[in-house]
Amino acid sequence: MPIDMLALDGAYLVRPQVFPDDRGLFLEVFNQPDFQEVIGHELTVAQVNCSSSRRGTIRGLHGVSLPPGQARYATCVRGSIVDIVVDVRLGSPTFGEHVPVVLDDQERHALYLAEGLVHGFAPLSDEATVVYLCSSTFSPAASFQIHPLDPELSLPWPRDPAPILSEKDKMAPTLRTAMDRGILPTYAECLAHIEKLRQTGGLPR
């Protein structure tokens, strides 16, 4: 299962092999040994989420502060989406930069995001269903949002129709405001967290 690092440290594209036949298809959505060989530690799955969205929806940008942090492994099981990863780690050489990735039910690619990165996604099809594995359970106190339409980020969301946001995402701060409020993780603490995971096999301690 090829796993390729993207332009942001901690973001990876997973390209599973798909086996179609006259019954349908089969693929490995996730393979722990292949993941560990590339990432350097196991992925501990504490929660599995599923969301269905209609065209025009933008979900994000969402992140989880350290501790506990939250790594995510996402795939689109129905339709297609653009998932946009943004580096909000203070001190990162790519701070404020983003990478868009298309996930769909044809190629069946997956996206892995290490702790400290934020992301959001929007359907490219009329409807889309996304399933993602999370390394920690939902923590309201540690969760934070960045406004997906922050003009300084200028993210490449679909332009039609008009974006549909949750009330929480509408009220989210810009990246600059989030930085001023001191709610963003630092690059150094994210690297230290990942190194600890590698030393403990992937189990946060």
Contacts in CASP RR format, 6 or more apart in sequence:
PFRMAT RR
TARGET T0000
AUTHOR 0000-0000-0000
METHOD contacts of the structure
MODEL  1
MPIDMLALDGAYLVRPQVFPDDRGLFLEVFNQPDFQEVIGHELTVAQVNC
SSSRRGTIRGLHGVSLPPGQARYATCVRGSIVDIVVDVRLGSPTFGEHVP
VVLDDQERHALYLAEGLVHGFAPLSDEATVVYLCSSTFSPAASFQIHPLD
PELSLPWPRDPAPILSEKDKMAPTLRTAMDRGILPTYAECLAHIEKLRQT
GGLPR
1 14 0 8 1.000
1 15 0 8 1.000
1 16 0 8 1.000
1 17 0 8 1.000
1 28 0 8 1.000
1 31 0 8 1.000
1 34 0 8 1.000
1 35 0 8 1.000
2 14 0 8 1.000
2 15 0 8 1.000
3 12 0 8 1.000
3 13 0 8 1.000
3 14 0 8 1.000
3 15 0 8 1.000
3 34 0 8 1.000
3 35 0 8 1.000
3 38 0 8 1.000
3 39 0 8 1.000
3 112 0 8 1.000
4 12 0 8 1.000
4 13 0 8 1.000
4 15 0 8 1.000
5 11 0 8 1.000
5 12 0 8 1.000
6 12 0 8 1.000
6 13 0 8 1.000
6 85 0 8 1.000
6 99 0 8 1.000
6 101 0 8 1.000
7 94 0 8 1.000
7 97 0 8 1.000
7 99 0 8 1.000
8 85 0 8 1.000
8 87 0 8 1.000
8 94 0 8 1.000
8 97 0 8 1.000
8 98 0 8 1.000
8 99 0 8 1.000
8 117 0 8 1.000
9 87 0 8 1.000
9 92 0 8 1.000
9 93 0 8 1.000
9 94 0 8 1.000
9 114 0 8 1.000
10 112 0 8 1.000
10 113 0 8 1.000
10 114 0 8 1.000
10 117 0 8 1.000
10 194 0 8 1.000
11 85 0 8 1.000
11 99 0 8 1.000
11 111 0 8 1.000
11 112 0 8 1.000
11 113 0 8 1.000
11 114 0 8 1.000
11 117 0 8 1.000
12 38 0 8 1.000
12 39 0 8 1.000
12 111 0 8 1.000
12 112 0 8 1.000
13 101 0 8 1.000
13 109 0 8 1.000
13 110 0 8 1.000
13 111 0 8 1.000
13 112 0 8 1.000
14 30 0 8 1.000
14 35 0 8 1.000
14 73 0 8 1.000
14 109 0 8 1.000
14 110 0 8 1.000
14 111 0 8 1.000
14 112 0 8 1.000
15 107 0 8 1.000
15 109 0 8 1.000
16 27 0 8 1.000
16 28 0 8 1.000
16 29 0 8 1.000
16 31 0 8 1.000
16 108 0 8 1.000
16 109 0 8 1.000
16 110 0 8 1.000
17 27 0 8 1.000
17 28 0 8 1.000
18 25 0 8 1.000
18 26 0 8 1.000
18 27 0 8 1.000
18 107 0 8 1.000
18 108 0 8 1.000
19 25 0 8 1.000
19 26 0 8 1.000
19 27 0 8 1.000
27 108 0 8 1.000
29 75 0 8 1.000
29 108 0 8 1.000
29 110 0 8 1.000
30 43 0 8 1.000
30 73 0 8 1.000
30 110 0 8 1.000
30 133 0 8 1.000
32 42 0 8 1.000
32 43 0 8 1.000
35 42 0 8 1.000
35 43 0 8 1.000
35 112 0 8 1.000
36 42 0 8 1.000
36 43 0 8 1.000
39 112 0 8 1.000
39 114 0 8 1.000
40 198 0 8 1.000
41 194 0 8 1.000
41 197 0 8 1.000
41 198 0 8 1.000
41 200 0 8 1.000
41 201 0 8 1.000
41 202 0 8 1.000
42 201 0 8 1.000
42 202 0 8 1.000
42 203 0 8 1.000
43 71 0 8 1.000
43 73 0 8 1.000
43 112 0 8 1.000
43 133 0 8 1.000
43 135 0 8 1.000
43 202 0 8 1.000
44 135 0 8 1.000
44 202 0 8 1.000
44 203 0 8 1.000
44 204 0 8 1.000
45 133 0 8 1.000
45 134 0 8 1.000
45 135 0 8 1.000
46 134 0 8 1.000
46 135 0 8 1.000
46 136 0 8 1.000
46 137 0 8 1.000
47 133 0 8 1.000
47 134 0 8 1.000
47 136 0 8 1.000
47 137 0 8 1.000
47 138 0 8 1.000
48 131 0 8 1.000
48 132 0 8 1.000
48 133 0 8 1.000
48 134 0 8 1.000
49 131 0 8 1.000
49 132 0 8 1.000
49 134 0 8 1.000
50 129 0 8 1.000
50 130 0 8 1.000
50 131 0 8 1.000
51 59 0 8 1.000
51 129 0 8 1.000
51 130 0 8 1.000
52 78 0 8 1.000
52 127 0 8 1.000
52 128 0 8 1.000
52 129 0 8 1.000
52 130 0 8 1.000
53 59 0 8 1.000
53 81 0 8 1.000
53 121 0 8 1.000
53 122 0 8 1.000
53 123 0 8 1.000
53 127 0 8 1.000
53 128 0 8 1.000
53 129 0 8 1.000
53 130 0 8 1.000
54 123 0 8 1.000
54 126 0 8 1.000
54 127 0 8 1.000
54 164 0 8 1.000
55 123 0 8 1.000
55 124 0 8 1.000
55 125 0 8 1.000
55 126 0 8 1.000
55 127 0 8 1.000
55 158 0 8 1.000
55 161 0 8 1.000
56 122 0 8 1.000
56 123 0 8 1.000
56 158 0 8 1.000
56 161 0 8 1.000
56 162 0 8 1.000
56 163 0 8 1.000
56 164 0 8 1.000
57 122 0 8 1.000
57 123 0 8 1.000
57 163 0 8 1.000
57 164 0 8 1.000
58 120 0 8 1.000
58 121 0 8 1.000
58 122 0 8 1.000
58 148 0 8 1.000
58 149 0 8 1.000
58 157 0 8 1.000
58 163 0 8 1.000
58 164 0 8 1.000
58 165 0 8 1.000
58 169 0 8 1.000
59 120 0 8 1.000
59 121 0 8 1.000
59 122 0 8 1.000
59 166 0 8 1.000
59 169 0 8 1.000
60 118 0 8 1.000
60 119 0 8 1.000
60 120 0 8 1.000
60 121 0 8 1.000
60 145 0 8 1.000
60 146 0 8 1.000
60 148 0 8 1.000
60 169 0 8 1.000
60 172 0 8 1.000
61 84 0 8 1.000
61 86 0 8 1.000
61 88 0 8 1.000
61 118 0 8 1.000
61 119 0 8 1.000
61 120 0 8 1.000
61 145 0 8 1.000
61 146 0 8 1.000
61 147 0 8 1.000
61 148 0 8 1.000
61 172 0 8 1.000
62 118 0 8 1.000
62 119 0 8 1.000
62 120 0 8 1.000
62 143 0 8 1.000
62 144 0 8 1.000
62 145 0 8 1.000
63 70 0 8 1.000
63 88 0 8 1.000
63 116 0 8 1.000
63 117 0 8 1.000
63 118 0 8 1.000
63 119 0 8 1.000
63 143 0 8 1.000
63 144 0 8 1.000
63 145 0 8 1.000
64 70 0 8 1.000
64 115 0 8 1.000
64 116 0 8 1.000
64 136 0 8 1.000
64 139 0 8 1.000
64 142 0 8 1.000
64 143 0 8 1.000
64 144 0 8 1.000
65 142 0 8 1.000
65 143 0 8 1.000
65 144 0 8 1.000
65 183 0 8 1.000
65 185 0 8 1.000
66 115 0 8 1.000
66 116 0 8 1.000
66 142 0 8 1.000
66 185 0 8 1.000
66 189 0 8 1.000
66 190 0 8 1.000
66 193 0 8 1.000
67 142 0 8 1.000
67 204 0 8 1.000
68 136 0 8 1.000
68 139 0 8 1.000
68 142 0 8 1.000
68 204 0 8 1.000
69 115 0 8 1.000
69 116 0 8 1.000
69 135 0 8 1.000
69 136 0 8 1.000
69 139 0 8 1.000
69 142 0 8 1.000
69 185 0 8 1.000
69 193 0 8 1.000
70 115 0 8 1.000
70 134 0 8 1.000
70 135 0 8 1.000
70 136 0 8 1.000
70 139 0 8 1.000
70 142 0 8 1.000
71 112 0 8 1.000
71 113 0 8 1.000
71 114 0 8 1.000
71 115 0 8 1.000
71 134 0 8 1.000
71 135 0 8 1.000
72 111 0 8 1.000
72 112 0 8 1.000
72 113 0 8 1.000
72 119 0 8 1.000
72 132 0 8 1.000
72 133 0 8 1.000
72 134 0 8 1.000
72 135 0 8 1.000
73 110 0 8 1.000
73 111 0 8 1.000
73 112 0 8 1.000
73 113 0 8 1.000
73 132 0 8 1.000
73 133 0 8 1.000
74 83 0 8 1.000
74 103 0 8 1.000
74 110 0 8 1.000
74 111 0 8 1.000
74 113 0 8 1.000
74 119 0 8 1.000
74 121 0 8 1.000
74 130 0 8 1.000
74 131 0 8 1.000
74 132 0 8 1.000
74 133 0 8 1.000
75 103 0 8 1.000
75 108 0 8 1.000
75 109 0 8 1.000
75 110 0 8 1.000
75 111 0 8 1.000
75 130 0 8 1.000
75 131 0 8 1.000
75 132 0 8 1.000
76 103 0 8 1.000
76 104 0 8 1.000
76 105 0 8 1.000
76 128 0 8 1.000
76 129 0 8 1.000
76 130 0 8 1.000
77 105 0 8 1.000
77 129 0 8 1.000
77 130 0 8 1.000
77 131 0 8 1.000
78 105 0 8 1.000
78 127 0 8 1.000
78 128 0 8 1.000
78 129 0 8 1.000
79 104 0 8 1.000
79 105 0 8 1.000
79 123 0 8 1.000
79 124 0 8 1.000
79 125 0 8 1.000
79 127 0 8 1.000
79 128 0 8 1.000
79 129 0 8 1.000
80 102 0 8 1.000
80 103 0 8 1.000
80 104 0 8 1.000
80 105 0 8 1.000
80 106 0 8 1.000
80 123 0 8 1.000
80 124 0 8 1.000
80 125 0 8 1.000
80 128 0 8 1.000
81 102 0 8 1.000
81 103 0 8 1.000
81 104 0 8 1.000
81 121 0 8 1.000
81 122 0 8 1.000
81 123 0 8 1.000
81 124 0 8 1.000
81 125 0 8 1.000
81 128 0 8 1.000
81 130 0 8 1.000
82 100 0 8 1.000
82 101 0 8 1.000
82 102 0 8 1.000
82 103 0 8 1.000
82 121 0 8 1.000
82 122 0 8 1.000
82 124 0 8 1.000
82 156 0 8 1.000
82 157 0 8 1.000
82 158 0 8 1.000
83 100 0 8 1.000
83 101 0 8 1.000
83 102 0 8 1.000
83 103 0 8 1.000
83 111 0 8 1.000
83 119 0 8 1.000
83 120 0 8 1.000
83 121 0 8 1.000
84 98 0 8 1.000
84 99 0 8 1.000
84 100 0 8 1.000
84 101 0 8 1.000
84 119 0 8 1.000
84 120 0 8 1.000
84 121 0 8 1.000
84 148 0 8 1.000
84 155 0 8 1.000
84 156 0 8 1.000
84 157 0 8 1.000
85 98 0 8 1.000
85 99 0 8 1.000
85 100 0 8 1.000
85 101 0 8 1.000
85 111 0 8 1.000
85 113 0 8 1.000
85 117 0 8 1.000
85 118 0 8 1.000
85 119 0 8 1.000
85 120 0 8 1.000
86 96 0 8 1.000
86 97 0 8 1.000
86 98 0 8 1.000
86 117 0 8 1.000
86 118 0 8 1.000
86 119 0 8 1.000
86 146 0 8 1.000
86 153 0 8 1.000
86 155 0 8 1.000
86 175 0 8 1.000
87 94 0 8 1.000
87 95 0 8 1.000
87 96 0 8 1.000
87 97 0 8 1.000
87 98 0 8 1.000
87 117 0 8 1.000
88 95 0 8 1.000
88 96 0 8 1.000
88 116 0 8 1.000
88 117 0 8 1.000
88 118 0 8 1.000
88 146 0 8 1.000
88 175 0 8 1.000
88 178 0 8 1.000
88 184 0 8 1.000
88 185 0 8 1.000
89 95 0 8 1.000
89 116 0 8 1.000
89 117 0 8 1.000
89 184 0 8 1.000
89 185 0 8 1.000
89 186 0 8 1.000
89 187 0 8 1.000
89 190 0 8 1.000
90 179 0 8 1.000
90 184 0 8 1.000
90 185 0 8 1.000
90 186 0 8 1.000
90 187 0 8 1.000
91 186 0 8 1.000
91 187 0 8 1.000
91 188 0 8 1.000
92 187 0 8 1.000
93 187 0 8 1.000
95 187 0 8 1.000
96 153 0 8 1.000
96 175 0 8 1.000
98 153 0 8 1.000
98 155 0 8 1.000
100 155 0 8 1.000
100 156 0 8 1.000
101 109 0 8 1.000
101 111 0 8 1.000
102 109 0 8 1.000
102 124 0 8 1.000
103 109 0 8 1.000
103 110 0 8 1.000
103 111 0 8 1.000
103 121 0 8 1.000
103 130 0 8 1.000
104 124 0 8 1.000
104 125 0 8 1.000
111 119 0 8 1.000
113 119 0 8 1.000
114 190 0 8 1.000
114 194 0 8 1.000
115 135 0 8 1.000
115 185 0 8 1.000
115 190 0 8 1.000
115 193 0 8 1.000
115 194 0 8 1.000
116 185 0 8 1.000
116 190 0 8 1.000
118 146 0 8 1.000
120 148 0 8 1.000
121 130 0 8 1.000
122 157 0 8 1.000
122 158 0 8 1.000
122 163 0 8 1.000
123 158 0 8 1.000
124 158 0 8 1.000
135 204 0 8 1.000
136 204 0 8 1.000
144 178 0 8 1.000
144 183 0 8 1.000
144 184 0 8 1.000
145 168 0 8 1.000
145 169 0 8 1.000
145 172 0 8 1.000
145 173 0 8 1.000
146 153 0 8 1.000
146 172 0 8 1.000
146 173 0 8 1.000
146 174 0 8 1.000
146 175 0 8 1.000
146 178 0 8 1.000
147 169 0 8 1.000
147 170 0 8 1.000
147 172 0 8 1.000
147 173 0 8 1.000
147 174 0 8 1.000
148 155 0 8 1.000
148 157 0 8 1.000
148 163 0 8 1.000
148 165 0 8 1.000
148 169 0 8 1.000
148 172 0 8 1.000
149 155 0 8 1.000
149 157 0 8 1.000
149 163 0 8 1.000
149 165 0 8 1.000
150 174 0 8 1.000
150 175 0 8 1.000
151 174 0 8 1.000
152 174 0 8 1.000
152 175 0 8 1.000
152 176 0 8 1.000
153 174 0 8 1.000
153 175 0 8 1.000
157 163 0 8 1.000
173 181 0 8 1.000
178 184 0 8 1.000
193 204 0 8 1.000
196 204 0 8 1.000
196 205 0 8 1.000
197 203 0 8 1.000
197 204 0 8 1.000
END
